[in-house]
Each structure stands twice: as structure tokens, then as C-alpha cells.
């Protein structure tokens, strides 16, 4: 059906940049609207706080991301790294003999079944 799987690479850089900029703008707009809607419909009635506008909602979102987490731009890379690490363990497990597997399982059982350390 599709002859060239790399057809997306033929798109000029300015067009890609414009598309990414538009998508970021849409995401920021939608997030701001959702945060503003939820704040103004829930918190105003429940706690009696002031109504906020769009820019305050965006600021609130940025502040919450800074205080309670980061903007996680590298999740894709981290996931690939975890998948590769899992593949290494799977390959290592498949190359173990039955005795090595039994010993490995026993060590993990011993490690997991230890009584918790008591603190004085």
C-alpha cells in the first residue's frame, strides 16, 4: 500500500516546525481551558475561591508542574531503555541452565520472604 515508509522525512523542516508549534499551541489552549473550567466550576462553589482567567490557569498548570513534577519530555527514551533492559534479562534467563534458574528463584524467594527489619 505504502511504498516508501520514510515519506514523513521528505517534509521540509519549516513545515514540521510550524506543525509542532501549532500542536503545542492547541495542547496549551485545551489544557488552559480544561483547568480554567474545572477551577471555576468546582473550586469556586466548594471553597469560595476567586474565579480565574485563561492565563491564570496556564500559570497554575506551569506552577503545579514545577512544584509536583517535571515536564517529562524524555519519556519515550526512558521507555525504550527499560524495554531494552528487560530484553537483556529475558535473554539472560533463556541462556540459564535449569540449576541456575532454580538457584536464581531461590535467592529471590529468600530475599522477598525475609522478615522486615525492626526499628528501635
TORPA-4810 file (N, C-alpha, C, O; in nm, 3 decimals):
<nodes>
NODE_1_0.082_-0.118_0.000_0.000_0.000_0.000_0.087_0.125_0.000_0.075_0.210_-0.088_X
NODE_2_0.178_0.137_0.101_0.270_0.249_0.105_0.407_0.198_0.063_0.464_0.109_0.127_X
NODE_3_0.460_0.254_-0.044_0.589_0.207_-0.093_0.704_0.260_-0.010_0.796_0.186_0.023_X
NODE_4_0.700_0.387_0.024_0.809_0.448_0.097_0.764_0.475_0.240_0.678_0.560_0.263_X
NODE_5_0.822_0.403_0.335_0.784_0.422_0.475_0.844_0.548_0.534_0.805_0.590_0.643_X
NODE_6_0.937_0.609_0.464_1.003_0.729_0.513_0.950_0.855_0.447_1.023_0.954_0.435_X
NODE_7_0.827_0.855_0.404_0.772_0.971_0.334_0.762_1.092_0.425_0.764_1.205_0.376_X
NODE_8_0.751_1.071_0.558_0.744_1.183_0.650_0.876_1.258_0.658_0.880_1.372_0.703_X
NODE_9_0.985_1.196_0.614_1.115_1.262_0.618_1.134_1.360_0.503_1.228_1.439_0.504_X
NODE_10_1.047_1.355_0.406_1.058_1.445_0.292_0.991_1.580_0.318_0.997_1.669_0.234_X
NODE_11_0.927_1.594_0.433_0.859_1.720_0.465_0.966_1.821_0.506_1.052_1.790_0.588_X
NODE_12_0.962_1.942_0.450_1.063_2.043_0.485_1.058_2.080_0.633_0.953_2.076_0.696_X
NODE_13_1.174_2.115_0.687_1.186_2.148_0.829_1.093_2.261_0.873_1.031_2.250_0.979_X
NODE_14_1.082_2.368_0.797_0.991_2.475_0.842_0.846_2.428_0.856_0.774_2.474_0.945_X
NODE_15_0.804_2.337_0.770_0.667_2.286_0.778_0.652_2.200_0.904_0.551_2.209_0.973_X
NODE_16_0.753_2.117_0.932_0.749_2.036_1.054_0.746_2.126_1.177_0.668_2.103_1.270_X
NODE_17_0.831_2.227_1.176_0.836_2.319_1.290_0.705_2.391_1.311_0.660_2.407_1.424_X
NODE_18_0.643_2.434_1.201_0.513_2.502_1.210_0.406_2.407_1.263_0.323_2.446_1.345_X
NODE_19_0.409_2.283_1.217_0.313_2.184_1.264_0.330_2.159_1.414_0.232_2.155_1.489_X
NODE_20_0.454_2.142_1.458_0.481_2.118_1.600_0.438_2.237_1.683_0.379_2.221_1.790_X
NODE_21_0.467_2.358_1.635_0.426_2.479_1.706_0.274_2.489_1.717_0.221_2.527_1.821_X
NODE_22_0.205_2.454_1.611_0.058_2.456_1.614_0.004_2.353_1.713_-0.089_2.381_1.787_X
NODE_23_0.063_2.233_1.713_0.016_2.129_1.804_0.040_2.168_1.950_-0.045_2.145_2.036_X
NODE_24_0.156_2.227_1.978_0.185_2.273_2.114_0.085_2.380_2.155_0.036_2.381_2.268_X
NODE_25_0.055_2.471_2.063_-0.043_2.577_2.092_-0.180_2.519_2.122_-0.248_2.563_2.215_X
NODE_26_-0.222_2.420_2.045_-0.352_2.356_2.067_-0.355_2.287_2.203_-0.453_2.299_2.276_X
NODE_27_-0.248_2.215_2.236_-0.242_2.145_2.364_-0.247_2.244_2.480_-0.319_2.222_2.577_X
NODE_28_-0.171_2.352_2.471_-0.171_2.454_2.577_-0.309_2.517_2.589_-0.358_2.540_2.700_X
NODE_29_-0.374_2.547_2.475_-0.506_2.607_2.478_-0.607_2.513_2.544_-0.686_2.555_2.629_X
NODE_30_-0.605_2.387_2.505_-0.700_2.290_2.561_-0.675_2.271_2.710_-0.769_2.269_2.789_X
NODE_31_-0.547_2.256_2.751_-0.516_2.241_2.893_-0.562_2.363_2.973_-0.620_2.349_3.081_X
NODE_32_-0.536_2.481_2.920_-0.580_2.603_2.989_-0.729_2.609_3.005_-0.780_2.645_3.112_X
NODE_33_-0.801_2.573_2.900_-0.947_2.576_2.907_-1.000_2.472_3.007_-1.092_2.501_3.084_X
NODE_34_-0.942_2.353_3.006_-0.987_2.248_3.099_-0.960_2.289_3.244_-1.047_2.276_3.330_X
NODE_35_-0.838_2.339_3.270_-0.803_2.380_3.407_-0.893_2.494_3.452_-0.943_2.494_3.564_X
NODE_36_-0.914_2.592_3.364_-0.999_2.705_3.398_-1.143_2.658_3.425_-1.205_2.702_3.522_X
NODE_37_-1.194_2.570_3.341_-1.331_2.520_3.358_-1.345_2.445_3.491_-1.439_2.470_3.566_X
NODE_38_-1.251_2.355_3.519_-1.260_2.278_3.643_-1.246_2.366_3.766_-1.320_2.350_3.863_X
NODE_39_-1.153_2.460_3.762_-1.134_2.551_3.875_-1.262_2.632_3.899_-1.311_2.641_4.011_X
NODE_40_-1.313_2.691_3.790_-1.427_2.782_3.805_-1.557_2.710_3.838_-1.645_2.768_3.901_X
NODE_41_-1.571_2.586_3.797_-1.696_2.516_3.827_-1.692_2.441_3.959_-1.796_2.426_4.024_X
NODE_42_-1.575_2.393_4.000_-1.569_2.313_4.122_-1.522_2.394_4.242_-1.593_2.403_4.343_X
NODE_43_-1.405_2.454_4.231_-1.346_2.518_4.348_-1.416_2.645_4.391_-1.417_2.678_4.509_X
NODE_44_-1.474_2.717_4.297_-1.544_2.840_4.334_-1.663_2.808_4.424_-1.686_2.877_4.523_X
NODE_45_-1.738_2.703_4.389_-1.855_2.668_4.468_-1.817_2.599_4.598_-1.879_2.624_4.702_X
NODE_46_-1.716_2.511_4.594_-1.683_2.432_4.712_-1.606_2.513_4.816_-1.638_2.507_4.935_X
NODE_47_-1.506_2.588_4.774_-1.420_2.657_4.870_-1.438_2.808_4.871_-1.393_2.874_4.964_X
NODE_48_-1.503_2.862_4.772_-1.526_3.005_4.768_-1.408_3.087_4.719_-1.399_3.206_4.747_X
NODE_49_-1.315_3.024_4.645_-1.201_3.098_4.591_-1.246_3.182_4.472_-1.358_3.166_4.423_X
NODE_50_-1.160_3.272_4.427_-1.194_3.360_4.316_-1.193_3.285_4.183_-1.127_3.183_4.168_X
NODE_51_-1.268_3.337_4.088_-1.271_3.284_3.952_-1.139_3.323_3.885_-1.089_3.433_3.906_X
NODE_52_-1.082_3.231_3.804_-0.957_3.261_3.735_-0.982_3.273_3.585_-1.082_3.223_3.534_X
NODE_53_-0.889_3.340_3.516_-0.898_3.351_3.370_-0.803_3.251_3.305_-0.736_3.174_3.373_X
NODE_54_-0.798_3.254_3.173_-0.719_3.157_3.096_-0.571_3.163_3.133_-0.510_3.059_3.156_X
NODE_55_-0.512_3.283_3.138_-0.370_3.296_3.165_-0.335_3.254_3.307_-0.226_3.201_3.331_X
NODE_56_-0.424_3.276_3.399_-0.401_3.229_3.536_-0.405_3.077_3.541_-0.331_3.014_3.617_X
NODE_57_-0.492_3.017_3.460_-0.499_2.871_3.453_-0.369_2.813_3.396_-0.319_2.712_3.445_X
NODE_58_-0.315_2.878_3.292_-0.188_2.833_3.234_-0.077_2.848_3.338_0.006_2.758_3.352_X
NODE_59_-0.074_2.959_3.410_0.025_2.980_3.515_0.012_2.878_3.626_0.113_2.831_3.680_X
NODE_60_-0.110_2.844_3.661_-0.135_2.744_3.764_-0.084_2.607_3.719_-0.025_2.533_3.798_X
NODE_61_-0.106_2.575_3.593_-0.057_2.449_3.539_0.096_2.445_3.542_0.154_2.346_3.587_X
NODE_62_0.161_2.551_3.497_0.307_2.556_3.496_0.362_2.546_3.639_0.459_2.474_3.663_X
NODE_63_0.301_2.618_3.731_0.345_2.614_3.871_0.331_2.474_3.930_0.420_2.427_4.000_X
NODE_64_0.220_2.408_3.902_0.199_2.274_3.955_0.298_2.175_3.895_0.343_2.084_3.965_X
NODE_65_0.332_2.190_3.767_0.430_2.102_3.705_0.569_2.125_3.764_0.645_2.030_3.782_X
NODE_66_0.601_2.249_3.793_0.731_2.279_3.852_0.740_2.225_3.994_0.842_2.168_4.032_X
NODE_67_0.634_2.243_4.073_0.637_2.201_4.212_0.622_2.051_4.232_0.689_1.993_4.318_X
NODE_68_0.534_1.987_4.156_0.500_1.847_4.181_0.553_1.749_4.078_0.530_1.629_4.092_X
NODE_69_0.621_1.794_3.978_0.676_1.705_3.877_0.741_1.787_3.769_0.734_1.910_3.770_X
NODE_70_0.803_1.719_3.677_0.867_1.793_3.568_0.784_1.777_3.441_0.676_1.718_3.444_X
NODE_71_0.835_1.829_3.333_0.760_1.825_3.208_0.788_1.701_3.126_0.741_1.695_3.012_X
NODE_72_0.861_1.603_3.174_0.881_1.470_3.116_0.883_1.466_2.963_0.797_1.404_2.900_X
NODE_73_0.981_1.531_2.904_0.991_1.529_2.759_1.061_1.403_2.709_1.052_1.373_2.590_X
NODE_74_1.129_1.329_2.795_1.208_1.215_2.751_1.145_1.081_2.787_1.216_0.981_2.797_X
NODE_75_1.015_1.076_2.805_0.952_0.950_2.843_0.972_0.842_2.738_0.987_0.725_2.773_X
NODE_76_0.971_0.878_2.612_0.991_0.779_2.507_1.126_0.712_2.516_1.136_0.590_2.503_X
NODE_77_1.229_0.791_2.540_1.364_0.736_2.554_1.375_0.648_2.677_1.438_0.543_2.672_X
NODE_78_1.315_0.692_2.787_1.321_0.613_2.909_1.250_0.480_2.891_1.297_0.377_2.940_X
NODE_79_1.138_0.481_2.820_1.064_0.357_2.799_1.144_0.261_2.711_1.147_0.141_2.738_X
NODE_80_1.209_0.313_2.607_1.291_0.227_2.522_1.405_0.166_2.601_1.439_0.049_2.583_X
NODE_81_1.466_0.245_2.690_1.576_0.196_2.773_1.527_0.083_2.863_1.596_-0.018_2.879_X
NODE_82_1.409_0.100_2.923_1.354_-0.004_3.010_1.322_-0.130_2.931_1.343_-0.241_2.979_X
NODE_83_1.271_-0.112_2.809_1.238_-0.228_2.726_1.365_-0.305_2.691_1.366_-0.428_2.695_X
NODE_84_1.473_-0.232_2.656_1.599_-0.298_2.623_1.654_-0.373_2.744_1.705_-0.484_2.730_X
NODE_85_1.643_-0.310_2.862_1.692_-0.374_2.984_1.614_-0.503_3.009_1.672_-0.604_3.049_X
NODE_86_1.483_-0.500_2.986_1.401_-0.619_3.003_1.437_-0.727_2.903_1.435_-0.846_2.936_X
NODE_87_1.472_-0.687_2.781_1.512_-0.784_2.680_1.643_-0.850_2.719_1.662_-0.969_2.693_X
NODE_88_1.734_-0.775_2.780_1.861_-0.832_2.825_1.837_-0.938_2.932_1.897_-1.045_2.928_X
NODE_89_1.747_-0.907_3.028_1.718_-1.004_3.132_1.651_-1.128_3.076_1.678_-1.240_3.120_X
NODE_90_1.562_-1.108_2.979_1.494_-1.222_2.917_1.595_-1.312_2.847_1.588_-1.435_2.856_X
NODE_91_1.688_-1.250_2.777_1.791_-1.327_2.706_1.880_-1.401_2.807_1.915_-1.517_2.787_X
NODE_92_1.916_-1.333_2.915_1.998_-1.395_3.019_1.925_-1.514_3.081_1.985_-1.619_3.105_X
NODE_93_1.795_-1.498_3.105_1.713_-1.606_3.163_1.707_-1.726_3.068_1.715_-1.841_3.111_X
NODE_94_1.691_-1.698_2.940_1.680_-1.807_2.843_1.811_-1.884_2.829_1.810_-2.002_2.792_X
NODE_95_1.924_-1.821_2.858_2.054_-1.887_2.847_2.095_-1.958_2.975_2.200_-2.023_2.978_X
NODE_96_2.016_-1.947_3.081_2.048_-2.014_3.207_2.013_-2.162_3.199_1.919_-2.202_3.130_X
NODE_97_2.090_-2.241_3.273_2.055_-2.383_3.284_1.946_-2.397_3.390_1.914_-2.300_3.460_X
NODE_98_1.889_-2.515_3.402_1.782_-2.538_3.500_1.833_-2.517_3.642_1.760_-2.465_3.726_X
NODE_99_1.956_-2.557_3.670_2.013_-2.540_3.803_2.030_-2.391_3.834_2.000_-2.347_3.945_X
NODE_100_2.079_-2.315_3.738_2.097_-2.171_3.758_1.962_-2.102_3.780_1.952_-2.011_3.863_X
NODE_101_1.861_-2.144_3.705_1.728_-2.085_3.724_1.674_-2.115_3.863_1.619_-2.026_3.930_X
NODE_102_1.690_-2.241_3.908_1.642_-2.278_4.041_1.714_-2.198_4.148_1.652_-2.152_4.244_X
NODE_103_1.846_-2.181_4.133_1.923_-2.103_4.230_1.879_-1.957_4.230_1.866_-1.895_4.336_X
NODE_104_1.855_-1.902_4.111_1.810_-1.763_4.099_1.674_-1.744_4.166_1.654_-1.648_4.240_X
NODE_105_1.582_-1.836_4.140_1.449_-1.829_4.202_1.458_-1.838_4.354_1.389_-1.765_4.425_X
NODE_106_1.544_-1.927_4.403_1.558_-1.944_4.547_1.615_-1.818_4.612_1.569_-1.777_4.719_X
NODE_107_1.714_-1.757_4.548_1.771_-1.633_4.602_1.665_-1.524_4.611_1.661_-1.450_4.709_X
NODE_108_1.579_-1.513_4.508_1.474_-1.411_4.512_1.368_-1.442_4.615_1.314_-1.352_4.679_X
NODE_109_1.337_-1.570_4.632_1.241_-1.608_4.736_1.296_-1.573_4.874_1.225_-1.520_4.959_X
NODE_110_1.425_-1.604_4.894_1.487_-1.571_5.023_1.487_-1.420_5.045_1.462_-1.373_5.156_X
NODE_111_1.517_-1.346_4.940_1.523_-1.201_4.951_1.385_-1.142_4.979_1.373_-1.046_5.056_X
NODE_112_1.281_-1.199_4.918_1.147_-1.143_4.934_1.077_-1.191_5.060_0.988_-1.122_5.110_X
NODE_113_1.115_-1.305_5.114_1.048_-1.360_5.231_1.116_-1.325_5.363_1.076_-1.375_5.468_X
NODE_114_1.218_-1.242_5.358_1.284_-1.201_5.483_1.189_-1.121_5.569_1.110_-1.042_5.516_X
NODE_115_1.195_-1.140_5.699_1.110_-1.056_5.785_1.160_-0.913_5.781_1.280_-0.889_5.768_X
NODE_116_1.070_-0.818_5.793_1.113_-0.677_5.789_1.201_-0.644_5.909_1.185_-0.698_6.018_X
NODE_117_1.294_-0.553_5.885_1.382_-0.509_5.992_1.302_-0.426_6.092_1.223_-0.339_6.054_X
NODE_118_1.324_-0.455_6.218_1.253_-0.379_6.321_1.336_-0.256_6.357_1.458_-0.263_6.370_X
NODE_119_1.267_-0.147_6.373_1.335_-0.024_6.412_1.313_0.003_6.559_1.201_-0.010_6.610_X
NODE_120_1.417_0.038_6.625_1.407_0.064_6.770_1.408_0.212_6.795_1.400_0.256_6.910_X
</nodes>
